[in-house]
């Protein structure tokens, strides 16, 4: 067989083999590309989920420390002479018995008229406590004029970072009662140490813009409760705890 005839024969045989394959090679290539695309899509989804989870964890941490900051600020505020002011505000004459106090941390059973001390309630925001602070408060908002644009150029970030997040804490002082006198405190003094129950709610609100109006997404809230001592104050009429 001549060399030309041999080459023609081999070419025909290869053509016959390809014809009998019926696109198997194309199928394998297409499946390989599909698998690689699936892996890529999964990797993108996993990365996006990781970023979202990290953001949620960051906001949870901010909310936690904001509530803890409220507890510390409240304890500092009632530790001195301001304790009398807080006590006076909390024990202002209450409305008629049919009107319940506005503090959500004061449970009032139905049909029960509790004593005045258990109705005591004082509510404050961080801005109220910050009036006596010498340093700027920790709940500084995102830079003025930035709106809801994250990482805005030339904008000073607030306490919550380079993304637009609003945050604050809210305090309810309830259940004032006379606490035991500390060591060295005169037993004949007309002044007493007072104990408050402080219920602090810290909250964070990520800002987003929707059709030109500011809205909130994924608000976080955490509540902490503590017993804080203040005074000395004028001894309350209900006396020490039994």
C-alpha positions, 0 to 999 in steps of 0.5 A: 500500500502506498504511503498516500493510500495509508494516510487516507485509510488512517484518516477515514478510520479516525473519521469513522471512530469520531462518527461512532463516538456520537459527541461523547467528547463534547458531552464530557467537556460540557459536564466538566465546565458545568461542574467547575461553574457549580464549584465557582457559584458555591464558592461565591455563595459561601463568600457572600454568606461569610461576609453577611455572617461577619457583619451580623456578628459585628453588629451583635458585638456592638449591641452587646457592648452598647448595652454594657456601656449603658449599665456602666454609665448608669452606675456612674450617674447614680453613684453620687449626688445625682442619686437624689435627683434620680430617686425624686424623678422615679418616685414622683406622684403616680397617676391614679391606680387605674393608670399603669406606669410607662416603664416596661420593666415594671410588671403590674398584676391585674387587679392589684394596687401595688405600693408606691415604691414598686411603681417607681420608674425613671426613664433616660436616654444616653443623651440625658446621662451625657450632660455631665460627661467631660468626654464625648459620648460613645454613641457618635453617629456616622459623619454628618452629610454622609447619608446612607452611603458607606465608606463615604470619602472625606466623612469622619466615621462614627463610633460604629465604623465606616458603615452607616449605623445608628445606635443608642441605649435606653435606661429604666430605673425601677424598684428603689430600696434602701440598701445596707449602710457601708462600713464607717457610715453613721447609723444615726445619719438622716441619709441612706444608700439607695439601690436601683434596678437598672434595665438597660436596652442597647440597640443598633440600627443599620441605615439603608436608603430606599426610594430616597427615604432612610429605613432600617435593616436588621435592627439589633437589641440586647437587654441587660439588668443590674442592681446599682447603688447610689447616694447618699440620699434622704432616707425614703419613707418606706425604710430598709428592705425586710 
